[in-house]
Amino acid sequence: MTRITAVKTYDLRFPTSNTLSGSDAMNKDPDYSSAYVEVSTDADDGITGVGFVFTIGRGNDIVCAAIDTMAHALVGRNVEELLDNMRIAWDLLVHDSQLRWLGPEKGVAHMAIGALLSALWDIKAKRAGKPLWRLLGEMEPEELVSTLDFRYLTDALRPEEAIDILRDGQRGKQERIANLLEVGYPGYSTAAGWLGYSDEKMIRIAKEETQGKGFTLIKLKVGQNIDDDLRRLALAREAIGPDVRLAVDANQVWDVPQAIEWINAFHEYDLAWVEEPTSPDDVLGHATIARAIDPIPVATGEQMQNRVLYKQYLQANAFGIMQIDATRVAGPQELVLEYLLAAKFGKPVCPHAGGVGLCEAVAHFAMFDYVAVSGTTEGRVIEYVDNQHEHFVHPTEIRNGNYVAPTAPGNGTDMTLETARKYVYQGN
Amino acid sequence: MTRITAVKTYDLRFPTSNTLSGSDAMNKDPDYSSAYVEVSTDADDGITGVGFVFTIGRGNDIVCAAIDTMAHALVGRNVEELLDNMRIAWDLLVHDSQLRWLGPEKGVAHMAIGALLSALWDIKAKRAGKPLWRLLGEMEPEELVSTLDFRYLTDALRPEEAIDILRDGQRGKQERIANLLEVGYPGYSTAAGWLGYSDEKMIRIAKEETQGKGFTLIKLKVGQNIDDDLRRLALAREAIGPDVRLAVDANQVWDVPQAIEWINAFHEYDLAWVEEPTSPDDVLGHATIARAIDPIPVATGEQMQNRVLYKQYLQANAFGIMQIDATRVAGPQELVLEYLLAAKFGKPVCPHAGGVGLCEAVAHFAMFDYVAVSGTTEGRVIEYVDNQHEHFVHPTEIRNGNYVAPTAPGNGTDMTLETARKYVYQGN
C-alpha cells in the first residue's frame, strides 16, 4: 500500500502579452499561465502525478490557492484505493459538503478539482505504462462508467446508456488504435488569426499553416470591428483557397441580437463555424442564435462550466459543434461524460486548445473518443497553436496537419521544470 | 480627493456544525463562515467600507485569497471618481481581461468581486449618511441605470426599459418609505426546518416562530427520505394551522425525473413553493419541473451564479418565485439588475438569507425593490434565521414577523470585530 505524501503547486506565467499572440476581441493582452500541480506518493516507482489549470495571467495565484486547499482531502490517502475507482476522489472533492458552496461545480473551485483529478489519473496511467487516451480507451465499459457521476444528467444520459455507447465503441477498436498510431488525429490552426496581427502577418501565417504545415482548417478571431472582419475574411479566403475550411471566433463579445446581425454578414465566406458568439452561460441565447444564422454552425465550450451546461446545450440544440476544454471542468471523468453526452446527441466535438499545455492535455480525450466512443474523426478537429510546447517533456507533435498520438505513459502534461521554473511568478 | 489605502480580509468561521443548525439534504455539516473585507481610505471621515462573502466553511480561505488578488485593482484609486459612477469599479473587476478567465462571472472570483463592490457601495452610503436601501431608492433612474452592465441582457432587458421601470417606481415612493419605516418588510422563518432536528424540536420551533414571533410563512428542508418528509409536513401543518404558509427546500438534491415524482407527493400540503429541486445551473430542467408540478411553484436562486442565468430562468418561465442571494453575485449593481429583470417579467422575489450576515445584507435590496421597483410586498418575503446576528454592529431586527427597516448609514454588514475576531480561522 502506498500513500499520497505531498501536493505542490507552481504559479507559472509566460509573458505572452508582449507579442499579442493570443489576443482576441475579449482577451486583449493574455499572459498564458499555468496553475501547475504535482502529486507525490511514497511509492518507490519514481512516479509523480501532474495536472494543471490554464489561465491567462492575473488570478493564477487564486487557482493555486484553491488547489492547495483542496489538496487536504487527498494527502495521506491510500493511493491504490483511489486509483482503483476514481469515483472516490471525485466524491471527496466535487461533493465535499462545504467546498460545494464555492460553485457548485464551476469556476475556480471546479478547475482546481480538475487539476487534482488529472494528476491522479496521470499516476494511474503512468503506473499502467499507458498514455491516458489508451488507458481510458482500453478500460471495460462498466469499469469506466463506474467512475462517472450522472447526478443532474439522468434526464439526458443514464449509466446504462453510457455503457451501451461504450460497448458499441468496442467494435473495430484495435484497427482504430493502429490507425491513430500511424496517421494521428486531425488538427486545425488558430496561429494566423489573432486580432493583434497585421493583415500581412495574418496572410503569411495562414499560408504557412495550410500550404506549409498541412492544416485543412484555420480560424480567425472576429468581433471587434465588422469592416475589419469582412476584409480579413476575404484576405484569408484568398490566401488559403477554396478547399481549406475557415472558422471564426468572437470570444463572447456579442449580445444575442448583435450576434445574429453580425454573423449574418458572414454567409458568403462558407464558414466551418462561428465560435463563442455570446456568454457561455446563455443556453437559450445560443439556441436563438443557432436558429437565426443557420446554416452556419454555432460552436462553443472552451468556457463551459460543467456537464449540466453541456447537457442543456445538447437538449436545446444550441450548437452544431461542441467544444471542450481540458482544464475548465473537473478532470478526465467529466471530460469522458462530455464525450458520452455528445455521442448520445450525435454532435461532433472539436476541442479547444492552444493555451499552455492544452494541446498536450486535450488530445488524449479526442483520441479516446475516436478509439472508444464515436469511433470517427469525421467533422472533428483539435485546435493547435505553436505556443509554449518547449516546456513539456513530451510536447505535442504535428505531422501533416495531424496530432501525433502520444505514446509516453501518463496524461502528457509533465513540464520540464528546469525550463518552466524560470517562469514561476514572483508577484507584482 | 481621497484614495483607497488598504483592503484587508478576515477569514471568519463559526462552528455551527456542532448543533446541526443549517443542516439540509445537501449541506450536512455547515460551519457558517464569512470572507469579510474592509476597504480603507485616507479620508478623515472615519469611514471603512465593508463587504463579505458567505460560505459554509472549507474554502473560505480561497475566497479571501481571491479578494486579496482582486484588491490590487482598487488600492491607490481615487475614491470620489469610483463612487461617482460605480460602473468604473465594476468594469475594473468584472471585465478585467485576465481575471475574466476565472469565470467568466461565476464562482469564487465573482463572489470576491461582489464583496469588494459591496464595500465601495458601503462607503458611498455611509458618506451620504443613508442606509443602502434608501441610497439606491433615492438615486435618479438614469443615474442608477448608468452604473449597471446590460451586457448579455439586451435580448431581455434594455437600459431604456430599466429606466422606464424605475420611473414608474417613483410614484408613491415617499408613502412607501414612510410605510417601510413604520411596519417593515415581511419575513419568513426557516428556523424549524433543518433536517438534523427531531420532530419534537421542529414542532416546538414552528410554533414559536409563528404563534410567538408572528412569521406567516415557515420553511422545512426535505429531500433525504420521502417518508420523513411526508411525516414532517403533516406535523408542521398541524402545528402551524391552516393560515400560515408552508414552503419546502430540497437544496438541489434531486435529478429532474426524481424531483417531479417526489414533489408530486406533496400536493395535499398547500405549499408556498418547492425550493432548489435540482442543480441551479439547469434552466431547462427547472422549466420541465415547473410544468410538471404545477400549481406548486418552483423557487430557486441562492446559488444562481449571475444575471445571465436569471435572464434565462425568466425567459423560460422556469420558476414561479425568484430568489436572490446577497453574496453570490457581483454586489449591489448585479442585485439591482436582478430586481429589474424580475420586474420586467412580473415575478416576485423572495431573497435567500439566514447565513451569517445574509439577513443584514439582503434586506436592503428587498426594501429598495419595494420603494423604487416593484412597489409592493405582495407575495414577497425575506428569509430569516436567528444566527450570528450578535456579531453585527446593527443586527437585523424582527418585529411582528417583519424585518425592521435599517436606518444606520451603509450596507448594514459591519461586524463587531471585538467579537468576530474570536472566530478568525487558525488553519486546520
Contacts between the chains, C-beta under 8 A, distances in Angstrom:
chain1	res1	chain2	res2	distance
A	26	B	97	7.0
A	26	B	100	7.2
A	27	B	97	5.6
A	27	B	98	7.8
A	27	B	100	7.7
A	27	B	101	7.5
A	28	B	97	5.0
A	29	B	97	6.1
A	29	B	98	7.5
A	30	B	97	7.4
A	30	B	98	6.5
A	30	B	101	7.9
A	31	B	98	6.8
A	55	B	98	7.5
A	55	B	101	5.2
A	55	B	102	6.7
A	56	B	97	7.7
A	56	B	98	5.0
A	56	B	101	4.7
A	57	B	98	3.8
A	57	B	101	7.9
A	58	B	69	7.1
A	58	B	96	6.5
A	58	B	98	4.0
A	58	B	99	5.1
A	59	B	66	7.6
A	59	B	69	6.1
A	59	B	98	6.5
A	59	B	99	4.7
A	59	B	101	7.0
A	59	B	102	4.7
A	59	B	109	6.6
A	61	B	65	7.2
A	61	B	69	5.9
A	62	B	62	7.1
A	62	B	65	5.6
A	62	B	66	4.7
A	62	B	69	5.4
A	62	B	102	6.5
A	62	B	108	6.8
A	62	B	109	6.8
A	63	B	102	7.2
A	65	B	61	7.2
A	65	B	62	5.5
A	65	B	65	4.0
A	65	B	66	7.9
A	66	B	59	7.7
A	66	B	62	4.7
A	66	B	65	7.9
A	66	B	108	7.0
A	69	B	58	7.0
A	69	B	59	6.1
A	69	B	61	5.9
A	69	B	62	5.4
A	72	B	58	8.0
A	72	B	428	7.1
A	96	B	58	6.5
A	97	B	26	7.0
A	97	B	27	5.6
A	97	B	28	5.0
A	97	B	29	6.2
A	97	B	30	7.4
A	97	B	56	7.7
A	98	B	27	7.8
A	98	B	29	7.5
A	98	B	30	6.5
A	98	B	31	6.8
A	98	B	55	7.5
A	98	B	56	5.1
A	98	B	57	3.8
A	98	B	58	4.0
A	98	B	59	6.5
A	99	B	58	5.1
A	99	B	59	4.7
A	100	B	26	7.2
A	100	B	27	7.7
A	101	B	27	7.5
A	101	B	30	7.9
A	101	B	55	5.2
A	101	B	56	4.7
A	101	B	57	7.9
A	101	B	59	7.0
A	101	B	303	7.8
A	102	B	55	6.7
A	102	B	59	4.7
A	102	B	62	6.5
A	102	B	63	7.2
A	102	B	107	6.3
A	102	B	108	5.3
A	102	B	111	7.9
A	103	B	107	5.5
A	104	B	252	7.2
A	104	B	279	7.3
A	104	B	280	7.2
A	104	B	281	8.0
A	104	B	303	6.3
A	105	B	279	7.9
A	105	B	281	7.5
A	106	B	106	5.1
A	106	B	107	4.8
A	106	B	281	7.3
A	106	B	305	6.4
A	107	B	102	6.3
A	107	B	103	5.5
A	107	B	106	4.8
A	107	B	107	2.1
A	107	B	108	5.5
A	107	B	109	6.0
A	107	B	110	7.1
A	107	B	305	7.9
A	108	B	62	6.8
A	108	B	66	7.0
A	108	B	102	5.3
A	108	B	107	5.5
A	108	B	108	4.0
A	108	B	109	5.7
A	109	B	59	6.6
A	109	B	62	6.9
A	109	B	107	6.0
A	109	B	108	5.8
A	110	B	107	7.1
A	111	B	102	7.9
A	151	B	255	6.6
A	152	B	255	6.0
A	152	B	256	8.0
A	152	B	278	6.3
A	152	B	279	4.4
A	152	B	281	7.8
A	152	B	282	6.3
A	152	B	285	7.4
A	153	B	255	7.5
A	154	B	255	4.6
A	154	B	256	7.3
A	154	B	257	6.4
A	154	B	258	7.8
A	155	B	255	6.5
A	155	B	256	4.0
A	155	B	257	5.8
A	155	B	285	6.4
A	155	B	288	7.2
A	252	B	104	7.2
A	255	B	151	6.6
A	255	B	152	6.0
A	255	B	153	7.5
A	255	B	154	4.6
A	255	B	155	6.5
A	256	B	152	7.9
A	256	B	154	7.3
A	256	B	155	4.1
A	257	B	154	6.4
A	257	B	155	5.8
A	258	B	154	7.8
A	278	B	152	6.3
A	279	B	104	7.3
A	279	B	105	7.9
A	279	B	151	8.0
A	279	B	152	4.4
A	279	B	308	5.0
A	280	B	104	7.2
A	281	B	104	8.0
A	281	B	105	7.5
A	281	B	106	7.3
A	281	B	152	7.8
A	281	B	305	7.1
A	281	B	306	6.7
A	281	B	308	4.2
A	281	B	309	6.1
A	282	B	152	6.2
A	282	B	308	5.4
A	282	B	311	7.7
A	282	B	312	6.7
A	283	B	283	6.0
A	283	B	284	7.0
A	283	B	312	6.4
A	284	B	283	7.0
A	284	B	312	4.9
A	284	B	315	5.6
A	284	B	316	6.4
A	285	B	152	7.4
A	285	B	155	6.4
A	285	B	312	7.7
A	288	B	155	7.2
A	303	B	101	7.8
A	303	B	104	6.3
A	305	B	106	6.4
A	305	B	107	8.0
A	305	B	281	7.1
A	306	B	281	6.7
A	308	B	279	5.0
A	308	B	281	4.3
A	308	B	282	5.4
A	309	B	281	6.1
A	311	B	282	7.6
A	312	B	282	6.7
A	312	B	283	6.4
A	312	B	284	4.9
A	312	B	285	7.7
A	315	B	284	5.6
A	316	B	284	6.4
A	428	B	72	7.0
